[in-house]
């Protein structure tokens, strides 16, 4: 679910249109608007101080490629994978049961609620250049991926050694943190608040930060004051990897010792972050998820080969996007 949440939250400011297609994935075309949806998400994940302008994207190199070209390849991979989950499920005669269909619907309803209702949600989709069917596909793809992961693990069960490897991977590549957010954007529309309100939020964040340093209970203050719309579903904090949070949040978390608290400002607001230790008990669910994801990756490669699933770029359109 996390990847899906990141995608939707990262692209709200995108405005795009067009029915040209960038590639075909299996039996589906990825339209320009849909591709830009993914590209905006990937660029948001990759953004840092060295990729501050459009010129940076065109001139900076990452992994031997221009930053924009790497972002485009990752966006295409993500778009194709979402289609693949659905088509491979169909190939394997894997269907969603009533509860799983309800979970997919719940994903979509959660975002409608976060945008402040159906009206704002529809406006957001129009800005993004996609429609309700596309968001429904993303939700279903997420549920199918989870079901296929369980199938892959059932055919090739996760071993204790693989769980140990998954924990090591999590320890090296992931952070675990809670935060108290004082938002400087409207959490429904993602529009910036006024400078006056931002100044008030800054003062409040600094006051609460000092109260925590003075010994007040972090969790009590978080549950009382945080404006994070994800708090209800993530009461124990967030497990995240590089590029999955806004850069300032990740950088601040990385600078903290375990159980240390820091204050940082990002494009979303002021965060009072508490970095949490990683131990097997606290991340047992994530260990299983990472181990199963590794199984799914291997299984998907085999299933795609068996099903004849392929991705073919529409080179002229793909090259024209920047």
N, C-alpha and C positions, 0 to 999 in steps of 0.2 A: 504493500500500500504506500509505503514511503515515497517510492519513485513517482507514483501517480500524484501524490500530494505536492511534491516538488514541482512537477510539470505545471500543474494548474496555478500554483501560487506565483510562479516565476514569470508568467507570460501575460499578466493582466494588462500591461500597457501596450502590447503589440497591436498594431492595426494593419491589416493586410487583406487583400482580396485576390481573386484569380482562380480560374479553374484549370490552368495548365498543370500538367503533372510532372513531378520531378523524377519519379521512378515507379516501376511496378514491383510489388512484393507479393509473390504467390499470384492469386487471382485478383488482387486489388491494386488500384492506382493510388499513389500518394500525391495529393494535389499540392500546388505551390503554397496555398494557405495552410494546409495541414503541416507541410514540411517547415514552414516558417514558425509555426506553433512550437514544434520540437526544437528548432534551431535557437529560438529565443530562450527556451529553457536551458539548453546546453550552454549557451553563451553566459547566462546568468550563473550557472554552476562554475564555469571556468574563469569568470571575471576576477581580477585582482588588481593590485596597484600598477602592474605592468601592462594591463589591458584596459586602460581607462578611456581610450578614445577609439573611434572607428579606424583611424590611421594605425593604431597599435595592432588591431586585429589583422590588418593587411600587411604589416611589416614584421611583427614579432614571430619568432619560430618556436614551436613546441614539438618535441619528438621528431624533429627533422622536417616539420611541415609548417606552413604559415598557419597561424592560430585560427584564422577563419576556415581554412581548409580542413583542419582537424575537427573543428566544431561541426562542420557540415557532414563529415564522415560519421561522427558520433550521433548526430541527429538522424541521419538516414538509418543507422543501425538500430536506434531506439524505435523509430517509426516502423521499420520492418519487423522488429521483434514483437511489437504489439499485435500486428496482423498475424504473425506466425503462430502465436499462442492460440488464436481462435481457429485458424485453418488446420493446425496440427491436431487440435482437439477434435475437430470434425473428422479428420483423417483416421483418428484412433477411435472414433465413435464415443468420445467422452462428452457427456452432456452435463449441464448444470441442473442440480435438483432445485426444488422450490426454495429451500433455505439459501442456497448459493445465489439464485436469482434475486432473492430479497436483499442479500448482502451487496450485490452490484447496484441495485436500486438505492440502497442506503448510502453508498458512496456518492452517488449523484445528488441525492437529497441533501447530504451534508454540505456540499458545495453551494447548492442553491441557498441554503440557510446562511452560509458564511458570507454570501454576497448580499444578504439582507432581503432575500425573497426572489421570486421568479422574475420580476421585472428587471432588477439589477443584473441578475444572472443572464437574461436574454441580451441585455445591452452589452455585457462583457463578451458574450459569444460573438456578437456582431463586430465588436472591436477586434476580436481575435481572428475573424474571418473563417470561423468554423461554425458548425451547427450542433443541435442537440444530439443528433444521431452519432456524431463523432465522439462527443463526451460519453455517450452510452457505450460506444465501442471500447473506449479506454477503460471504463469501469468493468465491463465484461472481460476484457483482456486480462485485467489484474486478477480477477477471480479464477479465470482459466489457468493463468500461470501458477497460482497456488495449488490448483487441483493437479496439474501436470507434474509439479514438483513432488507431490505426494505419490503420484504414480511412479515417477522415476525412482524415488526412494524405496517404494514397495518392491520394485523389480531388483533393486540393488541397494539393500539396506545400509544406512549410515553406521559406520563402525566407531568404536571408541577412539581409535587413532585419528579418524577423520574429524571427530568432534574436537580432539586436542588441536588438530591443525586449524580448525575453524576458529577456536578460541585464540590461538596465536595470531591468526590473521586479523581478528577483531581487535586484539590488543595493539597490533602494529598499525592498523589502518583506520581505526575508529576512535571516536571520542564519546564520552557519556557525560551529559550535563543537564542541569535544570536551569531555568532562567525566570526571572521576574521581568515582564515586559511592560514598559510604559510607552505605548504606541504613539508615534508621530504621524501615522497615516490612519485613515479610516479603515478599520479591519474588514468592513463589508465591501467598500468600493476601491480600496487601495489608493485613494486620493490623499495627497498631503494635507495635514492640518495646518492651521494658521501659525505664523511665527510666534504669536503671543501664546498660543496653546503649547507649542513646542518648548518655549521657555519655561512654562509652568511645569511641564513634564520633566524637564531637566532638573529643576529644583527638587521636585518630588523624588526623582530617582536618586539624587545625591543624598537626600535626607534618609531615605530607606536604606541605602548602602551603608551609611554611617551607623544606622541603628543595628544593622547586621554585624558590622565590625565591633559594635559595642556589646554584642552578645545575645541580641534578640533572635528568636527561633526563625530560621530561614523558611522552613516549610509553611509555618503559620502565616508569615507575611506573603509568601507566594500565593497561597490559596485565597488570601484576603484581597490582595492588591493587583496581581498580575492580569494584564489585559491580553494575554495570549489566547486566541480562540482555540488553540490546540491543547490547552491545559487539561480539559476534561478527559480527553482521550489519551493524554500522555502525562498522567500525574507523577510518574516516577522519572520523568525527564526524557531526553532524546538521545538515542544512539545514532551517530551520524559519521559518515566518512568525508574525505576531502572533497570539497566542492558542493556538498549537499546543503550547506547553510550559507547565508550571506558571509562574505569574506571576514568582516569585522568580528562576527560571532565566532567563527572557526579560529581566527588568530588569537582572540582573547582566551578562548578555552585552552588552546595549545600552550599558552604562556602560564597557565595556572597549575599549581600543584594540586594533587587530589584533595578535595574538600576545601580548597581555597576559593574565595569569592572575588570577582572582579566586576567592574562597571565599564561598559563600552557603548558607544553610539553607532548605530547602523542606519541604513536607509529605512528601516522599519520602526526605529525608535531607540529607546535606551534600555539596555539589557543588564540586569544584575545576574551574572552567571555564576553558578556553583559547579565546578568540575567534580565529577563523581568517579570513584575508582571502578575499575573493571575486574570483576571476579566471576568465576563460572556460575555461581549461584544467581548472581544478579542479572546475568545475560544468557541464561540457559535457553530461553526462547530464541534469542538471536543466534546462538551457537547452532541450534537445530536448523534455523532458517538459512544461515550461511552454508552449512553442510549440505542442505537439500538443494540450495541454489546451485552449488557446484555440480551436484548430481543432475539437476535440470539442464544445465549448460551442455553437459556431455550428451545427455539423452536427446536434447533438441537438435543437436548437430546430426545425430543418427536419424531421428525422425524426419527432419527436413530433407535429408538425402533420400530416404525411402519414399517420401511423398512427392519428391521432385520440386520442392519449394525453392525458389530462387529469387534474387533481387536484381533487377535490370535498370540501370540508370537511363533517364532521358538526358543524355549528356549535354545538349545545348542549354536546356533549362537549368540543369544542375549547376553548370559553370556560370550561368548568368546571375545566380543568387550570391549576394555578398553581405 
